[in-house]
Every structure is written in C-alpha cells, then in structure tokens.
Amino acid sequence: MKKILSVLILSVFAVSAATAAGEAEFGRGLAVLKAEIAAGAPGLELPEPGLKAVIVREGTREYVRVSGYVSLSGSAWMPQDGGYTSFNFSGYTTVRDSSGRVTSNSVRISSYEGIWLRPGQYVHHSVRPNVSVTLYKDGQYAGSTYVSGYISVSGWPSSSYVTLNGSGYVEGSLYITD
C-alpha cells in the first residue's frame, strides 16, 4: 500500500514538473514570435492597416406559416360485438401561405388510428395527422416542414363495416432564406 501511494505521489510531481516545463517552453516561443514580428522577420506577412473586412450577406430569413384544408376518410371492419378497430385515414391537400407564393404540390395526408367501437353507436374521433411537406417559393425549393392538425371524423356503423369522414386544417411553419 505504501509502495502504491509513493508511486502516485511521485507521478503527481512528475506531471506538474512536465507541465511547468511546457509552460516555460511556450512562454519562450511566444517571446521569440513577438521579437520576429517587431523586427519584421522575412517571410512574415502582416496585413496592411488600411484593409477592411468585407461582410457578405447571404440573404434574409423569413418566417412563414402554411396551412391547407383536408377531407379525411377511413373505413374498417368492426368486430361483431364491437371492440378495438384500426383505421387508416387519408386525404389530399395543397399547403400554402397567406400570400400564395409559398406552396406545396398535392400532399397525401394520412394517419393510422385505433378506435374503440360499439355496434349501433355513433362514432366521433379526433385524428391528429403529422406529415412532412416540401415547400416551394415562386417555383424554387424553399424547404421542408411538418404540418399537423386536429381533424374531427364521425359516422355510424352499418352492420360490421364502418366509414368515418371529416375535414379540417393542417398547418405548420418554417424559416425561408432568400
């Protein structure tokens, strides 16, 4: 144990001595560099004092909110006594900003939902789609964002087949650099 402790103490002293030597060497190198700069050492080019920095502005950032109206529809088979049923709701929309300059192509909005159903009982459910959309500004690629929303769907089960329909808005936002 004493042997391990003495080795550790000697290691700490060795590391601190090496660090001090490194700092002293760095200080000497810095002093030499300062002397070369002051003497105008050959091969050492310093910028002229009259030069100014040039700032290049690449564009401005614009915050854009986009939205689109979508009608969703989904159908599924319901178990005879009711129960948990899986629906795949889908519809199409075009997402755009208020000016109409930032727009998407036709986008498929879809959402997979599980709903508990009972035979003969009216069904009302909120679907929350979240879809990635590519946007264009004046025909040029502007970026991508996610659009989402709450779409209320409803309907009556007929026998064991159920169709639910509804409509609403999906919206999102992004920053566009001109």
N, C-alpha and C positions, 0 to 999 in steps of 0.2 A: 504494500500500500504506500509506504514511504517512497519507494522507488518510482511509482506512477506519479505521485504528487510532485516529486522533484523534477521529473521529466516534463510535466505540464508547466511548472513554473519556469524552467529553462526555455521551453518553447515560447512562452509569452514574451520573455526577454528577447529572444532571437527575432521574433516577429516585430516587436516595437523597434529594435535596432535597425532592421531592414527597412522599415517604414521611414524612420528618421533619415537614413542614408538616401532613400529615394526622394524624399522631400528636399534634401540638400542638393542632390543632383539636378532636380527640376529647377530649383532656385538659380543654380549656376547657369543652366541652359537658357533660362529666361533673361538673365543679365547679359549673356552673350548676344542674344537676339536683339535686345534693346540697344546694345552698342552698335550692332550692324545697321540697324535702322537709322540711328543717329548719324552714323558715318556715311550713309548712302551706299551700302555694300553693292558691288557689281552683281547684276542678275536679279536683284531685288527690286521689283517694280511696285511703286506705290501709286495709288490713283491720284489724279490731279485734283486739287482742291475745288476747282470750278465745276466739276461734274455734278449733275443732279440725278437722283433716282427717277426712273420713269415708271409710273403706275399704269398698268393696263387693266381696264375694266372689261370683264368678260360678258357682262350682261346684268340685267336686273332680275330679281326673284319676285314672282307674283303668286299670291295665294289665291287658289281657285277652288270654289265649291261646285260640285257637279251633282246632278240628280236625274232620275229617269222614272217614268211611270211604268209599272209592270203588272200584268194579269197572270196570276199563278193558278195552276190546276194540277190536281193529283188524284189518282184513283188507286183503290186497293181492294182486296178480298178480305172480308171480315169473318172471323170465326163464327160458327153458328150461334153460340151462346154469348158472343161478344168477347172482348179482350184486347190485348195489345196488338196494334196493326201498324205496319210500316208503309209510309207514303213517300214517293219521290215527287215533290212539287217542282214544276218548271214553267218557264215563260220566257219571252224575249223583250228587250228594251234597247233603246239608244240613250246613252247617258251624255248630258251636255251641261255647260254652264249657262248662266242667265243671258250672256251676250250671244250665245250660239257659235262662238269662234272655237271653243274647246269642246270637242265631241268625240264619241267613240263610234265604232262600227256597231252593227247589231250584236248584242251580247246575250248569251243564254244565261238566265238566272235560274239556279236550281238549289234545292235544299232537301235533304233527306230527314224526315221527321217520323217519330214514333208516337202514336196517339192511342189512348185507351178508349175503346168504343163499346156501346151497349146497343143491342138491337132495338130499332124503332125510336131511338133517342136522337134529338137534334145535336149536331156536332159543330162546335166553334173552337178554333185554334189559332194561335198567332205563330206564323212562320217567320224565322229570322235568317234570311239568306245573307251570305257574306262571300262576295265574288270578286276576283281580280279583274280589272278592266284596263285596257290600253287606251290612252287618250292621245288625240292629235289636235294641234293648234294650227289653224289655217292650212290644214293638209299635211303638216310636218309632225313627226313624232314629238310628243310633249312629255311623256312619262306614263307610269302605271300607278294605280291606287286600288284600294279595296272599296267597294260600295256595299252598304248593308242597309237594312231597314226592318220594320215590323209589318208584315202583311197578314191581315186577318182573313182566314179562309173559313168557310162554313158549308153545311149541306146536311141532307137527310139520308140515312142508309136506306137503300131499297134492296130487299132480300139480303143477300150476303155481299153485295157489291156496293162500294161507297165511292162517290166522287165529291171532292171538296174544291171549291173555287173561291177566289178573292183577288183583290187588287190593292195596290198602294205604291208608295215611293221607296226607292233605294237611293242612297246618297253617300257621298264621300268627298274628300278634299285632297289637294296636293299642292306643292310649290312647283312652279314652272320657271325655268331660267331662260330669258330671251337671248 
